[in-house]
Amino acid sequence: MDKTERQNANRQKMLAELRRARNDIAALTDWMELHLGHYSDEEIADCPETFNWGSVGTLKEVRSQLMDTLRFFAGFETTEELQNSLDDLNGDNE
């Protein structure tokens, strides 16, 4: 195998890994959406006794980890921009 063939094979391997990582992220995002559904307004209304302060802590920890992940993925230096956007969406900056 010459240099060009090795480079081409390496590029194909890299592209396959890129697609795999992207597909894994999409699947994980779908699973996240599924689990978030357990905290829907309907679920809360139907079974309020199921939820407690531990439920709040769980969601806050997930939110924090997602913000760190998005900060890394989008190239932000801090999560402050993300928090400000979330505050805007929730009407906290009015």
Phi, psi and omega in degrees: 000126181274178185300316181296319178295319177297317179297318179295317179296318179296319179296318179296321177296317179298316180295323177294318178295321178299313178297319180298313180298317178299316179295321177297317178298318178298318179294317179297322177296319177298316178296321178300316179298320178299312181290327177296331177300336177292347180247022181292162177303324179294316179297319180296319180292321183286324185223062183299334181290346179288335187258148179210188180296334174297324177297318178298314180299320178300310181295322179294322178293317178299315179301315180299316180293322178294321178296318177297319179295314180293323176302313179295312185294321183270350176084021175284151177281324179227173176269003184302316179300318179295316180297319178297319178296317177296319178299319177299315180299325182268004179074020183278348182255021181266000000 
